[in-house]
Amino acid sequence: MGQVIQSIDYAAVAPALIVAVTAIVVLLADAFDVPRRFIGLLSGGALAVALLSVVLLAFGDRRATFCLPGDLRGNGPRSCSYVADDFTLLFQGVVLAAAVIVVLLSLREIAEAEMPVGEYHFLLLSAIVGALSLVAARDLVLLVVALETLSLPVFALVALKRYSGTGSEAALKLFLISVVSAALMLFGISLVYGATGAMHLDRIALALDKLPSEYDPVVGVGIVLVLVGFGFKVAAVPFHFWAPDVYQGAPLPVAAFLSVVSKAAGFAGLAIVLALGFPAYAHVWGPVVALLAALTMTLGNLMALRQGTAIRLLAWSSVAQSGYMLAPLAVGTHRLPEAVAATTAYVALYAVMNLGAFAVVIGFRARMHQGYAEYGGAEWDSLDDYRGLARRSPAIGAALAFFLICLAGLPPGVMGLFAKVVVFRAVVAGDVTWLAVVMAINTVIGLYYYLVWAVRLFAAPEGRPYLIAAGPGGFPVRAAIAATAAGAVVLSVAPQVVLQTVTSVS
C-alpha cells in the first residue's frame, strides 16, 4: 500500500513559508502596539529574506514536494503539487522583488491615509503567499487555493482606506467579480476532473491525450471556463471592467500591487495550466486566447486615449498590456515553449516599467496633496498637474519620462522595445499573423498616449503656485524610484539577458 503521509521539503516551500510566518508575526506585533516603522521594516525585511531564499534555491538543486507516487505500489514517476523549478523561481523572484518596492511605496501612504498598519501588512503578506504558491502549483486544487489566497486579502486592502466611498465601491466590485470568476473556474475544473479523473497537471495531460472523442465537448467547456476564470484575474477583455474603478478607488500601492504582482502571478498560473495541463486541447484554447488578446489590447488602448487622469490611464494601459502578454500563448502547441518564454519575458520587463511609473505617481501625489492643502486647492489627478515636472524636479521628471517611453517601446527605453519584439516574434513564428497585425496597430496607438503624458513633463507650468515646489519626497519613495529606474536602465542596456534566462527556464 502506498504511503499516506507525505513528507514536506521545507527548502522548496521556504519563500512562501517565510512570508506566511512573517504575516502572523506582523499581526501579533500590531496587537501589542509595536511601532509602525518597525512593522514596515519587518515586512520589507522578510520579503528580502524570502527573495534571498529564492536566489539560493536557484543555485541549488530543483525541488518538489507534496508528491504522489506513480501508482498505488509507488512505481513510476511522481506527480507533485508544489514544484520549485526554474519557472517557479523566476516568477517568485519577480513577485518578491516587486513586493519589496510595494512595501517601500506603502510606508508613507499608510501614515497619510491613517490606515491600520498591522492589518495592511498582514493582508499584503498574505496575498504575496498566495502569489508565491500560485506560480509553484502543479495541481488544480493547489492552484485554486493559491489563487483565492491571493485574491481574498486584496478585497480588504482595496477598502482599507476607511471612510472612503470610492474605496468601498471598488472593493465591492472586485469582490463580486472575483466570486463569479472563482465559481466559473471551479465549475470548469469539475468538468475536467470528471472527464480525466485527475487533478495533477501532468496526469491531466496524459489523460487528455488518450481521452475518447465523446468527451471533447465536456473538456472543451471546462477548459474555456478555466480560461475565463484567469481572464478575470489578469483583466482581459471582456472580463476587465473591474480594473479602472478598482485602481482609482484603491490606495495607490495596492493598485501597483494589482497591476504587477497579482498580474504576474495570474499569467504564471495561466501559462502553467495551458502548457502543462491542456496541451492536447490547444486547438480549443488557442483561438480563444488569440481573440481575448486582440480584444484586450485594442479596447485597453482605445480607452486609454480618452483618459485625462494619471491613475485611469495607467489602469487602461495595464489592461492593454495584458493583451500583449496573452498574445504569445495564442500559438497553441506550435512552438509553445518559445511562446511561454515570450510571455514570461514580457511580464518580467513590464513589472519594472509599470512599478517605476507607479512609484513616481505615488510620490508625486503626496507632494501634490501637500501643495493643494497649502493653497486651498481641490483634489488632484489630472495629467496637466504633471506639466513642468521635469523643470521643477529634473531627476524625477526624467525617471517618469523614461518609464513611459519604456512602456511605449521606444529608445532609449530599449527594454520596452525588446519586450514587444519578443512578443511579435513569438506570434509570427506561431503562424498567428493576423494577431501580429493587430498588435502592430495597437503599438502605434499606445505610443500616442504615453508620449502625450511624457511631453507634458517638459512643458511650462500653467500658473499653479501649489505645483511649483512639487516633487516626490520621502526616502522610501525615492528609494523605490531609484531601484526601479536602476533596474530599467540595466535591462535597457542588456535586455537579451532576460530572454536568455526565460528561454532556459521554459
C-alpha positions in Angstrom: 0.0 0.0 0.0 1.3 3.5 -0.9 2.5 6.0 1.7 -0.4 8.0 3.1 1.5 10.7 4.9 3.6 12.9 2.6 6.9 14.4 3.6 7.5 18.1 3.2 10.5 19.6 1.6 10.8 22.8 3.7 13.6 24.2 1.5 11.2 24.1 -1.5 8.5 26.0 0.3 10.9 28.3 2.1 10.0 31.5 0.2 6.2 31.1 0.9 6.8 29.8 4.4 9.0 32.8 5.4 6.4 35.3 4.2 3.5 33.4 5.8 5.2 33.2 9.2 6.0 36.9 9.0 2.4 37.7 8.3 1.4 36.1 11.6 4.2 37.8 13.4 3.1 41.2 12.0 -0.4 40.7 13.1 0.7 39.8 16.6 3.1 42.7 16.7 0.3 45.1 15.8 -1.8 43.6 18.6 0.9 44.5 21.1 1.2 48.1 19.8 4.7 47.7 18.2 5.7 50.9 16.5 4.5 51.4 12.9 8.0 51.8 11.5 9.2 48.5 13.0 6.3 46.6 11.4 7.1 48.1 8.0 10.7 47.2 8.3 9.8 43.7 9.5 7.5 43.2 6.4 10.1 44.5 4.0 13.0 42.6 5.6 11.1 39.3 5.5 10.4 39.8 1.8 14.1 40.5 1.2 15.0 37.3 3.1 12.4 35.3 1.1 14.0 36.8 -2.1 17.4 35.6 -0.9 16.0 32.1 -0.3 14.8 32.1 -4.0 18.3 33.0 -5.1 19.8 30.2 -3.0 17.3 27.7 -4.5 18.2 28.9 -8.0 21.8 28.0 -7.4 21.0 24.6 -5.8 19.0 21.5 -6.8 15.5 21.9 -8.1 13.0 20.7 -5.6 9.4 19.4 -5.4 7.1 18.5 -2.5 3.6 17.2 -1.7 4.2 14.3 -4.3 2.2 11.2 -5.1 3.7 8.0 -6.4 3.1 6.8 -9.9 0.7 4.2 -8.7 -0.6 2.6 -5.5 2.6 0.5 -5.2 4.8 3.6 -5.5 6.1 2.7 -9.0 6.5 5.1 -11.9 7.1 8.9 -12.0 5.9 11.1 -9.2 3.2 13.7 -9.6 3.9 16.7 -7.3 1.6 19.5 -6.2 4.3 22.1 -5.4 7.4 22.3 -7.7 10.3 24.8 -7.2 11.7 24.5 -10.8 13.3 27.3 -12.8 10.0 28.7 -14.0 8.7 28.9 -10.4 11.8 30.5 -9.0 11.9 33.1 -11.8 8.4 34.2 -11.1 8.8 34.1 -7.4 11.8 36.3 -7.8 9.7 38.8 -9.8 6.9 38.7 -7.3 9.2 39.2 -4.2 11.2 42.0 -5.8 8.1 43.8 -6.9 6.6 43.3 -3.4 9.6 44.9 -1.7 9.0 48.0 -3.9 5.3 48.0 -3.0 6.2 47.9 0.7 8.5 50.9 0.3 5.7 52.8 -1.5 3.3 51.9 1.2 5.2 53.3 4.2 4.2 56.9 3.6 0.7 56.1 2.2 -0.2 54.2 5.4 0.7 57.2 7.6 -1.0 59.8 5.5 -4.2 57.8 4.9 -4.3 56.7 8.6 -4.7 53.0 7.6 -4.1 50.3 10.2 -0.5 49.4 9.7 -0.7 45.8 11.1 -3.8 44.9 9.1 -2.3 46.4 5.9 1.0 44.4 6.1 -0.8 41.2 7.2 -3.1 41.4 4.2 -0.3 42.3 1.8 1.9 39.5 3.0 -1.0 37.0 2.9 -1.7 38.0 -0.7 2.0 37.5 -1.5 1.9 34.0 0.0 -0.9 33.2 -2.5 1.1 34.6 -5.4 4.2 32.6 -4.4 2.2 29.4 -4.1 0.3 30.0 -7.4 3.4 30.1 -9.5 4.6 26.8 -7.9 1.2 25.0 -8.1 1.1 21.9 -10.3 -2.3 20.6 -9.5 -5.7 22.2 -9.9 -6.6 22.1 -6.2 -3.5 24.0 -5.0 -3.8 26.3 -8.0 -7.4 27.4 -7.0 -6.5 27.7 -3.3 -3.4 29.8 -4.1 -5.4 32.0 -6.5 -8.0 32.7 -3.8 -5.3 33.2 -1.2 -4.0 35.9 -3.5 -7.4 37.4 -4.2 -9.2 37.5 -0.8 -6.8 39.8 1.1 -6.9 42.2 -1.9 -10.6 42.9 -1.3 -9.8 44.2 2.2 -6.7 46.1 1.0 -8.7 48.0 -1.5 -11.2 49.0 1.1 -8.7 49.7 3.8 -9.0 53.5 3.4 -11.7 53.9 5.9 -14.5 56.4 5.2 -13.6 56.4 1.5 -16.7 55.8 -0.6 -14.7 55.1 -3.8 -12.6 52.5 -1.9 -15.6 50.7 -0.6 -17.3 50.7 -4.0 -14.1 49.4 -5.7 -13.7 46.6 -3.1 -17.3 45.5 -3.6 -16.9 45.4 -7.4 -13.7 43.4 -7.0 -15.3 41.0 -4.6 -18.4 40.3 -6.7 -16.4 39.8 -9.9 -13.8 37.6 -8.1 -16.6 35.4 -6.7 -18.1 34.9 -10.1 -14.7 34.1 -11.7 -13.9 31.6 -8.9 -17.3 29.9 -9.4 -16.7 29.6 -13.2 -13.2 28.3 -12.7 -14.3 25.7 -10.2 -17.1 24.5 -12.5 -14.6 24.2 -15.3 -12.2 22.3 -13.1 -15.0 19.9 -12.0 -15.7 19.2 -15.7 -12.0 18.5 -16.4 -11.8 16.3 -13.3 -14.9 14.4 -14.3 -13.5 13.6 -17.7 -9.9 12.8 -16.7 -10.2 11.6 -13.0 -7.0 13.6 -12.3 -6.0 16.8 -10.6 -2.3 16.9 -11.1 -1.5 18.7 -14.4 0.9 16.0 -15.7 -1.7 13.3 -15.2 -4.4 15.5 -16.8 -2.2 16.0 -19.8 -1.7 12.2 -20.1 -5.4 11.5 -19.7 -6.4 14.2 -22.3 -4.1 12.6 -24.8 -6.0 9.3 -24.6 -9.5 10.7 -24.0 -12.3 9.3 -26.2 -13.7 11.9 -28.6 -17.2 11.8 -27.0 -15.7 13.7 -24.0 -14.4 16.5 -26.2 -17.4 18.9 -25.6 -17.3 18.5 -21.8 -13.5 19.0 -21.6 -13.7 21.9 -24.1 -16.2 23.7 -22.0 -14.2 23.0 -18.8 -11.0 24.4 -20.3 -12.7 27.5 -21.6 -14.3 28.1 -18.2 -10.8 27.8 -16.5 -9.5 30.3 -19.1 -12.4 32.7 -18.3 -11.5 32.5 -14.6 -8.0 33.5 -15.3 -9.3 36.2 -17.7 -10.9 37.9 -14.7 -7.7 37.8 -12.7 -5.5 39.3 -15.4 -8.1 41.9 -16.5 -8.5 40.5 -20.0 -11.4 41.9 -22.1 -14.4 41.3 -21.7 -13.6 40.4 -18.0 -11.7 43.7 -17.4 -14.4 46.1 -16.3 -13.4 46.0 -12.6 -9.9 47.2 -13.2 -10.2 51.0 -13.8 -12.6 51.6 -10.9 -10.6 49.4 -8.5 -7.3 51.1 -9.5 -8.9 54.5 -8.9 -10.5 53.6 -5.6 -7.7 51.6 -4.0 -4.7 53.0 -2.2 -2.1 53.6 -4.9 0.4 51.0 -3.6 -2.4 48.4 -3.7 -3.2 49.5 -7.3 0.5 49.0 -8.1 0.4 45.5 -6.4 -2.6 44.6 -8.5 -1.1 45.8 -11.8 2.3 44.0 -11.3 2.3 41.3 -8.6 -1.2 40.0 -9.0 -1.0 40.1 -12.8 2.4 38.4 -12.9 1.1 35.5 -10.7 -2.1 35.3 -12.8 -0.1 34.9 -16.0 2.2 32.4 -14.5 -0.7 30.3 -13.4 -2.3 30.6 -16.8 0.9 29.6 -18.6 1.3 26.6 -16.3 -2.2 25.3 -16.8 -2.2 25.7 -20.6 1.3 24.4 -21.2 1.4 21.6 -18.7 -2.2 20.5 -18.3 -4.1 21.2 -21.5 -1.6 21.0 -24.5 -3.7 18.3 -26.1 -6.6 20.8 -26.4 -4.6 23.7 -27.8 -7.0 23.7 -30.8 -9.7 24.7 -28.3 -7.9 27.3 -26.1 -5.5 28.7 -28.8 -8.2 30.6 -30.8 -9.9 31.8 -27.6 -6.6 33.2 -26.2 -6.0 34.9 -29.6 -9.4 36.5 -29.5 -9.0 37.6 -25.9 -5.6 39.1 -26.7 -6.8 41.1 -29.7 -9.9 42.5 -27.8 -7.8 43.3 -24.7 -5.1 45.3 -26.3 -7.5 47.1 -28.6 -10.1 48.2 -26.1 -7.4 48.9 -23.5 -5.5 51.3 -25.8 -8.6 53.0 -27.2 -9.9 53.7 -23.7 -6.5 54.9 -22.5 -6.7 57.5 -25.3 -9.7 59.0 -23.6 -8.3 59.3 -20.1 -7.3 62.7 -18.6 -6.1 61.4 -15.3 -2.9 59.5 -14.4 -4.4 56.6 -12.5 -7.1 55.7 -15.0 -4.6 56.0 -17.8 -2.3 53.6 -16.1 -5.3 51.3 -15.4 -6.4 51.1 -19.0 -2.8 50.8 -20.3 -2.4 47.9 -17.8 -5.4 46.3 -19.5 -3.8 46.8 -22.9 -0.5 45.4 -21.7 -2.4 42.2 -20.6 -3.3 41.7 -24.3 0.4 41.8 -25.3 1.2 39.2 -22.6 -1.7 36.9 -23.8 -0.7 37.1 -27.4 2.2 34.6 -27.5 0.1 31.9 -25.8 -2.3 32.0 -28.7 0.1 29.9 -30.8 -1.2 26.7 -29.1 1.2 23.7 -29.1 3.1 25.1 -32.1 6.3 26.4 -30.6 4.7 26.5 -27.1 8.0 26.7 -25.1 9.0 29.8 -27.1 5.6 31.3 -26.5 5.8 30.8 -22.8 9.3 32.3 -22.7 8.0 35.4 -24.6 5.1 35.9 -22.2 7.5 35.4 -19.2 10.0 37.9 -20.6 7.2 40.5 -21.2 5.8 40.0 -17.7 9.3 40.5 -16.1 10.1 43.6 -18.1 6.6 45.1 -17.7 6.9 44.7 -13.9 9.9 47.0 -13.8 8.4 49.6 -16.2 4.9 49.8 -14.5 6.2 49.7 -11.0 8.5 52.7 -11.8 5.6 54.7 -13.2 3.5 54.0 -10.1 6.4 54.9 -7.8 6.7 58.3 -9.4 2.9 58.9 -9.3 2.7 57.8 -5.7 5.5 60.1 -4.6 4.2 63.0 -6.8 0.7 62.7 -5.3 2.0 63.0 -1.8 3.6 66.4 -2.6 0.6 67.4 -4.6 -1.7 66.9 -1.7 0.6 69.0 0.4 0.6 71.8 -2.2 -3.1 71.7 -2.6 -3.7 71.9 1.1 -1.4 74.9 1.5 -3.0 76.8 -1.3 -6.6 75.7 -0.8 -6.9 73.7 -4.0 -9.1 70.8 -4.7 -8.1 67.1 -5.1 -5.7 66.5 -8.0 -5.5 63.7 -10.5 -5.2 65.4 -13.9 -2.4 64.8 -16.4 -2.0 68.5 -16.6 -0.8 68.5 -13.0 2.4 66.9 -14.3 3.1 69.7 -16.6 6.6 71.1 -16.0 7.6 68.3 -13.5 11.0 67.9 -15.3 11.7 71.6 -14.8 10.9 71.5 -11.1 12.4 68.1 -10.3 14.7 67.1 -13.3 15.6 63.6 -11.9 12.1 62.6 -11.1 10.7 64.0 -14.3 13.3 62.2 -16.3 12.6 59.0 -14.5 8.8 59.1 -15.2 9.5 60.1 -18.9 11.9 57.1 -19.1 9.3 54.7 -17.7 6.6 56.0 -20.1 9.0 55.6 -23.0 9.8 52.1 -21.9 6.1 51.3 -21.8 5.6 52.8 -25.2 8.5 50.7 -26.5 10.8 53.5 -27.8 14.5 54.1 -27.4 16.2 54.8 -25.0 13.7 52.6 -23.2 15.1 49.6 -25.1 13.7 47.1 -22.6 10.1 48.0 -23.7 11.0 47.8 -27.4 12.7 44.5 -26.8 9.7 43.1 -24.9 7.4 43.9 -27.8 9.8 42.5 -30.4 10.0 39.2 -28.4 6.2 39.0 -28.4 5.9 39.8 -32.1 8.5 37.2 -32.9 6.7 34.5 -30.9 3.3 35.3 -32.5 4.7 35.4 -36.1 6.6 32.2 -35.6 3.4 30.6 -34.3 1.6 31.4 -37.6 -0.9 33.8 -36.0 -0.2 36.5 -38.4 -3.5 38.4 -38.1 -2.8 38.9 -34.4 0.6 40.3 -35.1 -1.1 42.9 -37.4 -3.5 43.8 -34.6 -0.5 44.2 -32.2 1.3 46.5 -34.6 -1.7 48.8 -34.9 -2.2 48.8 -31.1 1.5 49.6 -30.5 1.1 52.7 -32.6 -2.0 53.7 -30.6 -0.1 53.2 -27.3 2.8 55.4 -28.5 0.4 58.4 -28.7 -0.9 58.5 -25.1 2.4 57.6 -23.5 4.2 60.3 -25.4 1.4 62.9 -24.7 2.0 62.4 -21.0 5.8 62.4 -21.4 5.7 65.7 -23.3 3.7 67.3 -20.5 6.5 66.7 -18.1 8.8 69.1 -20.1 6.2 71.7 -20.8 5.9 75.0 -19.0 3.7 75.0 -15.8 0.5 77.0 -16.2 0.5 79.3 -13.3 -0.4 77.0 -10.4 1.6 78.1 -7.4 0.9 75.0 -5.4 2.7 73.0 -8.2 5.9 74.9 -8.2 7.7 73.1 -5.4 6.2 69.8 -6.2 8.3 66.7 -6.4 8.2 63.3 -4.7 9.6 63.4 -1.2 10.4 60.9 1.5 13.3 58.4 1.5 11.2 55.2 0.9 9.5 56.6 -2.2 12.8 57.9 -3.6 14.4 54.6 -2.9 11.7 52.8 -4.8 12.0 55.2 -7.7 15.8 54.7 -7.7 15.6 50.9 -7.6 13.1 50.6 -10.4 15.0 53.2 -12.5 18.3 51.4 -12.0 16.6 48.1 -13.0 15.1 49.7 -16.1 18.4 51.1 -17.1 20.3 47.8 -16.6 17.6 45.9 -18.6 17.6 48.6 -21.3 21.4 48.1 -21.7 21.2 44.3 -21.8 17.6 43.2 -22.4 18.7 39.9 -24.1 19.7 38.6 -20.6 16.0 38.3 -19.7 15.2 36.4 -22.8 18.1 34.1 -22.4 17.1 33.4 -18.8 13.4 32.7 -19.5 14.3 30.6 -22.6 16.4 28.3 -20.5 13.6 28.3 -17.8 10.9 27.4 -20.3 
